[in-house]
Amino acid sequence: MEKPPSSFVISFSIVAVLTLASFASCMAAEFNRTKKKDLKLNGRFCFLPESEAFKLGVAGIVCLIMAHIIGNTIICHTYWPKEHRKSCSVKRPLLSTTLLISWVSFGIAVAMMMGATSMSRRQEYGKGWVEGECYLVKDGVFVGAALLVLINGGSTIGSAAIGRRRRAKGPNQVHAQIG
């Protein structure tokens, strides 16, 4: 079996570390999010202080985006020849499936993290999150995003492993017909 080049190992180690950092940030944000007891009411107006979940959420989003960009850039430049890079067609169903899982989990995780993170900002009296109302992040939103981050990182690294294995076998293997 062909030994992977050190640049491959280093690159995907960086993707793994960024994925774990994003996961840890999401988990920490869950425990540091604004609670109902922090809500202050003044008549019909409400106030919520900024929580640590805002900074942790931003860190998680940045790490996730960096991991996704690095991972997909490496996959693209390693597994598609230069002459085929302009086309988006992938003729390997398992690789296509893992890439699809990666992109879908990335999109949902980013949307969840951005919404929850923006709700974790300071919400002044009469200037709440939306239309002057205060909103709290529900239990488990950051945890759900953290699980999607792990799915994204795993499928990105899995895509690379699948592509690498297929490339090592050769692009066009011909099998003998039986019969």
N, C-alpha and C positions, 0 to 999 in steps of 0.2 A: 504494500500500500504506500502511496506517495505521501511523504511527510509535508504538512502544510508549511508554507513559508512563514517566517517570523512576523512579517508585516500583516499577514492575515490574522494570526493569533493576537497580535497587539491590537489591531483595529477592532476585532470583535470583543476583546477584553475591555476596550474603552466603551463599546456599546453596552456590554453587560454591566459595567460599573455605573454608567449613566442611567441605565434602566433601574438598577438597585437604588441609586440615589433618588430617582423620581418616586419609586415605590415608598422609600423611607420618608420622603417629604410628605407624600399623601397620607401616610399613616400618622405621622406627627401632626399634620394639619387636622386630622379627624379628632385628635385628643385636645387640640388647642383652639378649636372653633368657638365662635360666640355661642353662649348658652342662653336659655330663656331668662335665667336670673340676671343676666347682664342688660336686659332690655329695660329702658326707663321710659315711662309715659308721662306726658305733660298735656293733659286734656286729650285731644285727639291726635296729638303729635307724638312721635316716638324718637328714641335715640339709642343707637348701638355703638359702643366703642370699637375701634379697630382691634382685631385679634391677631395673634401670631400666625393664625392659619393663612392670612393674606400673604405674608412673606414666604411661608412654607409652600403655599400653593404656586406662587410665582416661580420659586426654585424648582418645584416639581414639573411645571410646564416647560421651563427652559431645558431641564435635563431630558425630558421626554422628546422634545422637538430635536435637540442635538443628537440624541441616540438614533432617532428615526432617520434624520438626514444622513448621518454618517453611515448607518447600516445600509440604507438603500443606495447611497452613492457607491459604496464598496461593491454591493451586489451587481449594480448596473455595469460598473467599469471592469469587474472581474469576469462576469459570466456572459456578457453580450459582446461579440466582436464589434470593432469600431464601425464596420460597414452596416451593421444591423441596429445600431443604437437609436436611429431616428424612428424606427417602428416600435410600437408598443406591444407587438404580438409576442406571446410566450407560448411555445409549443410543448411545454412540459406541464402536465396537469397538476402534479403534486407541488411543483414550484409555484405555479399560478395560484393554487389554493392557499398555500402558506403566505404568499404575498398579499392576497386578498384579505385574509384574516388579519394580517399585520396592519393594513391600511384601514380596515373597518374599525378595529380595536383602537387604533391611533385616533381616528376621527371622533369616536364616541368619548374616549378618555379625555381628549383635549376639550371637548365641549363641556363635559361634566366638571373638569377642573377649572375651566375659565368661569363658568357660572358660579360655582361654589367659592372660588377665590374672590370674584368681584363682590359677592355678598358678604365677604369677610372684611371689607373695608369699613371705615367709619361711616355711619349713617346718621347725619345730623337731624335735629328736630325739623320736620317739614320738608326735608330733602332726602328722604330714605332711598332705598335702592331703586324702586320703580314707582313713579307717580307719588312721591312723598311718603310712601309706606315702607316700613322696615320689614326686612325678610331675614329669617334665620336659615342656615344650611341644615337640612334634615340629617338625622342620624344615618350614617352609612354611605353618604354620597362620596366622600373622599376615599372610603374603603373600596367602594365599587370602582372608582377611578384607579385605585392602586392595583386592583386585580386585573383590570384592563391593561394597565402599564406592563404587568408581568406577561400577559398574553401577547402583547405587542412585541416586547423584547424577545420572548421565546420564539415567536413566529418569524421575526426578522433574522435571528441567528439560525433558526431552522431552515429558512430559505437559503441562507448562505451555505449551510452544510449540504443541503440537497443539491444545490447548483454546483458546488465543488465536487461532490461525489459523481454527479452526472458528467461533469467536464472531464474528470479523471478517466472515466470509462471511454470517453470519446463521443463526439457529437452524432455520428451516424453509424451505429452498429447494425450490421445485417445479420439476421437470425436465419438459420437454415429452416426450410419448410419441411414439415413431416407429412408424408402422405404419398 
